[in-house]
Amino acid sequence: MTGFDKTQAALAHVGYIADAELSACIELAQALNKPVLLEGEAGVGKTGLAQALAQSMDTELVRLQCFEGLDASAALYDWNYPRQLLAARQQSEAAALEANESGLFSEAYLLERPLLRAIRQREPCVLLIDEIDRADEEFEAFLLELLSDFQVTVPELGTLRAHSHPRVILTSNGTRELSDALRRRCLYYFIDYPDAALELDIVKARLPSIGDNLAKQAVALVQSLRGDDLVKVPGVAETVDWCAALLGLGVVSLEGDRDRVRQSFVCLLKTRADQSVLTDQRLAELLDASAST
């Protein structure tokens, strides 16, 4: 079994079904000590891959959720100002001045945020930098030192180098274009919506109790639904949630109870406009098509 096959099998063991190309990307990133940039629509399994990778490695997942205005104090480190103030008050004015220049800005008062926490792990962890496209270009530039050298600079303490190199996964939903400098430092993979065979494998892996007939019908319906003009196309996560809801409702065949099937579409269609597309006629078409699989 090659390294790529082992990676694919390890991910499958924890319930994440990856194709051969994605498994190869993950394995090459490990061999080259490079971050992986995953792009794709929401719900196709980008964040889930990082979670599964950490689980397959039996290591910690450190997650940084990006947002507009994210800065170093939220992503890298901050100082425990209440503790510093308390320590200063317990000393004489002269001693406090001396401590301010040394002890009060020591590691004892350092608050680790996700990036610093990841590189200070004694054993390699998985660092997930989620939705990097939501952060601004200044934060991207700030990341470059970490992604290139696995080190960060704290002005009061100097350069802090990684105890171990984390496995870094960055995700993007493509809401803005990322910089060339960031892309150069990463291996790249675009996770598209899966074909019917792969999506069926994913559903069965996540919901072992689902019957073959229901799983095939559900996947066929979602595959057809993605061809409609929707605001929010359902991803794999929505497919799995919908199948779980069908199981919870006691549905064994999509043709069995159309009212309950229609009610369960709240798991698939997430905007008012998309739900309005599901007319009785369109629902009948989808169910008839899925029944013929």
C-alpha positions in Angstrom: 0.0 0.0 0.0 1.5 3.4 -1.0 1.6 6.4 1.2 -1.4 7.9 -0.7 -3.4 4.8 -0.1 -2.6 4.8 3.6 -3.7 8.3 3.9 -7.0 7.6 2.1 -7.5 4.5 4.3 -6.8 6.4 7.5 -9.3 9.1 6.6 -11.9 6.5 5.6 -11.4 4.8 9.0 -12.6 7.9 10.7 -15.5 8.4 8.3 -14.1 10.8 5.8 -14.2 9.5 2.2 -11.5 11.3 0.1 -10.7 10.6 -3.5 -7.2 9.6 -4.6 -6.2 13.1 -5.7 -7.1 14.7 -2.4 -5.4 11.9 -0.5 -2.2 12.4 -2.6 -2.3 16.2 -1.9 -2.5 15.6 1.9 0.3 13.1 1.8 2.5 15.3 -0.4 1.9 18.2 2.0 3.3 16.1 4.8 6.3 15.0 2.8 7.1 18.6 1.7 6.1 20.2 5.1 3.7 22.5 3.3 0.3 23.9 4.2 -2.7 22.8 2.1 -5.1 25.4 0.7 -8.6 24.0 0.1 -11.1 25.9 -1.9 -14.7 25.0 -2.7 -18.3 25.8 -2.0 -19.5 25.7 1.6 -20.5 22.2 2.7 -18.2 20.2 0.5 -16.0 18.9 3.3 -13.1 21.3 3.6 -13.4 21.8 7.4 -14.3 18.2 7.8 -11.1 17.1 6.2 -9.0 18.9 8.9 -11.2 17.4 11.6 -10.8 13.9 10.1 -7.0 14.4 9.6 -6.6 15.3 13.3 -8.7 12.3 14.3 -6.8 9.9 12.1 -3.5 11.2 13.5 -4.9 11.0 17.1 -3.8 14.6 17.7 -5.3 17.9 18.6 -7.1 20.1 16.2 -6.3 23.8 16.7 -8.8 26.0 14.9 -8.6 29.6 13.9 -11.9 30.9 12.6 -11.2 33.9 10.4 -13.4 37.0 10.2 -13.1 40.6 8.9 -10.8 42.6 11.2 -9.0 39.6 12.6 -5.6 40.7 14.0 -2.6 39.3 15.9 -4.2 39.7 19.4 -7.0 37.3 18.4 -5.0 35.0 16.2 -1.5 34.8 17.7 -1.2 36.1 21.3 -2.2 38.7 23.8 -1.0 39.7 27.3 -2.9 38.9 30.4 -3.3 42.5 31.5 -5.4 41.8 34.7 -2.6 39.5 36.0 0.1 42.0 35.0 -1.7 44.8 36.8 -2.2 42.7 39.9 1.5 41.8 39.9 2.5 45.4 39.5 0.3 46.6 42.4 1.9 44.0 44.7 5.3 45.5 44.2 6.9 48.8 45.1 7.0 51.5 42.4 10.7 50.9 41.7 10.3 47.2 41.5 7.2 47.5 39.3 9.2 49.7 36.9 11.9 47.0 36.7 9.4 44.2 36.3 7.6 46.1 33.6 10.7 45.9 31.5 11.2 42.2 32.1 9.0 40.0 34.3 5.6 41.5 33.4 6.2 40.8 29.8 7.4 37.2 30.2 5.8 34.0 29.1 4.1 33.7 32.4 1.7 36.5 31.3 1.4 35.4 27.7 -2.0 34.3 26.5 -1.7 31.8 23.6 -4.2 32.2 20.7 -4.6 29.5 18.1 -1.5 30.2 15.9 0.9 30.4 18.8 -0.7 27.4 20.5 -0.3 25.3 17.4 3.4 25.9 17.0 4.2 25.4 20.7 2.7 21.9 20.8 5.3 19.3 21.7 3.7 16.8 19.3 2.5 17.9 15.8 -1.1 19.0 15.7 -3.4 19.9 12.9 -3.9 23.7 12.5 -7.1 24.7 10.7 -7.2 28.3 9.4 -10.8 28.3 8.5 -12.3 30.6 5.8 -9.1 32.6 5.3 -11.0 34.6 2.6 -13.0 36.3 5.3 -9.9 37.9 6.8 -8.2 40.9 5.1 -5.0 41.1 3.0 -3.1 42.5 6.0 -3.8 39.3 8.0 -2.7 37.2 5.0 0.7 39.1 5.1 0.9 38.4 8.8 0.5 34.7 8.2 3.4 34.4 5.7 6.1 34.1 8.4 4.3 31.3 10.1 3.6 29.4 6.9 7.1 29.8 5.6 9.2 29.3 8.6 6.9 28.0 11.3 7.9 30.8 13.6 6.3 34.0 14.9 7.7 37.1 16.4 6.6 38.6 19.7 8.3 42.0 20.1 8.6 41.6 23.8 10.1 38.1 23.6 11.7 37.8 20.2 11.2 35.0 17.7 9.4 31.9 18.9 10.1 28.9 16.8 7.9 25.8 16.5 8.5 22.9 18.8 6.9 20.7 16.1 5.6 21.6 12.7 1.8 21.4 12.6 -0.2 20.0 9.7 -1.7 23.2 8.3 -5.0 23.3 6.5 -6.4 26.6 5.1 -9.9 26.8 3.7 -11.5 29.3 1.5 -15.1 29.7 0.1 -13.8 32.0 -2.7 -15.5 35.1 -1.5 -12.4 37.1 -2.4 -9.2 36.4 -4.3 -6.3 35.3 -2.1 -2.8 36.8 -2.6 -0.1 35.1 -4.8 2.3 35.1 -1.9 -0.1 33.0 0.2 -0.8 30.6 -2.7 2.9 30.1 -3.4 3.4 28.8 0.2 0.6 26.1 -0.1 -0.3 23.0 -2.0 -3.7 23.6 -3.6 -6.8 21.5 -4.0 -10.3 22.4 -5.1 -13.0 20.3 -3.5 -15.9 20.1 -5.9 -19.3 18.6 -5.3 -18.9 14.8 -5.5 -20.3 12.6 -8.1 -23.1 10.3 -7.2 -20.8 7.3 -6.5 -18.6 9.2 -4.1 -21.5 11.0 -2.4 -23.1 7.6 -1.8 -20.0 6.3 -0.2 -19.9 9.4 2.0 -23.5 9.0 3.1 -23.0 5.3 3.9 -19.8 6.0 5.9 -21.4 8.7 8.0 -24.8 6.9 8.4 -24.0 3.1 8.5 -27.6 2.3 9.4 -29.1 3.8 6.3 -30.5 1.3 3.8 -29.1 1.0 0.3 -32.3 2.0 -1.4 -32.9 5.1 0.6 -29.3 6.2 0.3 -29.3 5.8 -3.5 -32.6 7.6 -3.8 -31.5 10.5 -1.6 -28.2 11.0 -3.3 -29.8 10.8 -6.8 -32.3 13.5 -5.7 -29.6 15.8 -4.4 -27.6 15.3 -7.5 -30.6 16.4 -9.6 -31.5 19.3 -7.2 -28.0 20.8 -7.7 -28.9 21.3 -11.3 -31.6 23.8 -10.4 -31.1 27.5 -10.2 -30.5 27.8 -6.5 -29.1 30.5 -4.3 -27.5 28.1 -2.0 -26.7 24.7 -3.6 -26.8 21.9 -1.0 -23.4 20.5 -0.1 -22.4 17.1 1.1 -23.1 18.3 4.7 -26.7 19.0 3.8 -27.0 15.6 2.1 -25.8 13.8 5.2 -28.1 16.0 7.5 -31.1 15.3 5.2 -30.5 11.5 5.2 -30.2 11.6 9.0 -33.5 13.5 9.2 -35.1 10.9 6.9 -33.9 8.1 9.2 -35.3 10.0 12.2 -38.6 10.4 10.5 -38.8 6.7 9.8 -38.6 7.1 6.0 -37.4 4.0 4.2 -38.2 5.1 0.7 -38.7 8.6 -0.8 -41.8 7.4 -2.5 -43.3 6.2 0.7 -44.5 9.4 2.3 -44.2 12.5 0.2 -45.5 14.8 3.0 -42.7 13.9 5.4 -40.1 14.0 2.6 -41.3 17.6 1.7 -41.1 18.6 5.4 -37.5 17.3 5.6 -36.4 19.6 2.8 -35.6 22.2 5.4 -32.3 20.3 5.8 -31.5 20.9 2.1 -32.9 24.2 1.1 -31.6 27.1 3.2 -33.1 30.2 1.7 -36.7 31.3 1.1 -36.1 31.7 -2.6 -34.7 28.1 -2.9 -37.7 26.7 -0.9 -40.1 28.4 -3.3 -38.5 26.5 -6.2 -39.8 23.3 -4.6 -43.3 23.3 -6.2 -45.4 20.2 -6.1 -44.6 19.5 -9.7 -40.8 19.9 -9.1 -40.9 17.6 -6.1 -42.8 15.0 -8.1 -40.2 15.2 -10.8 -37.3 14.8 -8.3 -39.0 11.9 -6.6 -39.8 10.1 -9.8 -36.2 10.5 -11.0 -34.7 9.3 -7.8 -37.1 6.3 -7.7 -35.7 5.1 -11.1 -32.1 4.8 -9.8 
